[in-house]
Amino acid sequence: MKYYVDGKLLSTVTPEQVTQWARENRDVAAYYEGYVADKPLSLWLDQETFPWHGTAYQIAKKI
């Protein structure tokens, strides 16, 4: 898996690393092979502010 932020490669992780992490940090069987992503997948995250909701500063002033 490759993680990109603003079009720049941030980090990568292999299926083997994911499986090893799960075995060490989760209650799974020793034969666990839970990495199932076998086709490309794009996940787009977007953060926006909407003026009609107010800005964080405006909201903080009301509290």
C-alpha positions in Angstrom: 0.0 0.0 0.0 1.3 3.4 -0.9 0.2 6.6 0.9 0.3 9.9 -1.1 -0.3 13.4 0.3 -0.6 16.2 -2.2 0.7 13.9 -4.9 3.9 13.0 -3.0 4.7 9.6 -1.7 4.4 9.7 2.1 5.0 6.0 3.0 4.5 2.5 1.9 3.7 -0.8 3.6 3.7 -4.3 2.2 1.1 -7.1 2.7 3.7 -8.9 4.7 4.3 -5.9 7.0 0.5 -5.6 7.5 0.1 -9.2 8.4 3.1 -9.1 10.8 1.7 -6.0 12.5 -1.7 -7.7 13.0 -0.1 -10.8 14.4 1.9 -8.8 16.9 -0.8 -6.3 17.9 -4.1 -8.0 17.5 -5.6 -11.2 18.8 -5.4 -13.3 15.7 -4.3 -16.8 14.9 -0.7 -17.5 14.0 -1.8 -18.5 10.5 -3.7 -15.2 10.0 -3.5 -13.8 6.5 -5.9 -10.9 6.6 -4.5 -8.6 4.0 -7.1 -8.8 1.2 -6.5 -5.8 -1.0 -5.5 -7.3 -4.3 -6.5 -4.6 -6.7 -5.7 -0.9 -6.9 -7.8 1.3 -4.7 -8.0 5.1 -4.6 -9.2 6.8 -1.4 -9.7 10.5 -1.7 -9.8 12.5 1.5 -11.0 16.1 1.3 -11.3 18.8 4.0 -13.3 21.9 3.3 -14.8 24.7 5.3 -18.1 26.2 4.4 -18.7 29.9 5.2 -22.3 29.2 6.3 -21.1 26.9 9.0 -18.5 29.5 10.3 -14.8 29.1 10.7 -13.1 27.3 13.6 -12.2 30.7 15.1 -15.8 31.9 14.9 -17.1 28.7 16.5 -14.5 28.8 19.3 -15.5 32.4 20.2 -19.1 31.2 20.8 -18.1 28.6 23.3 
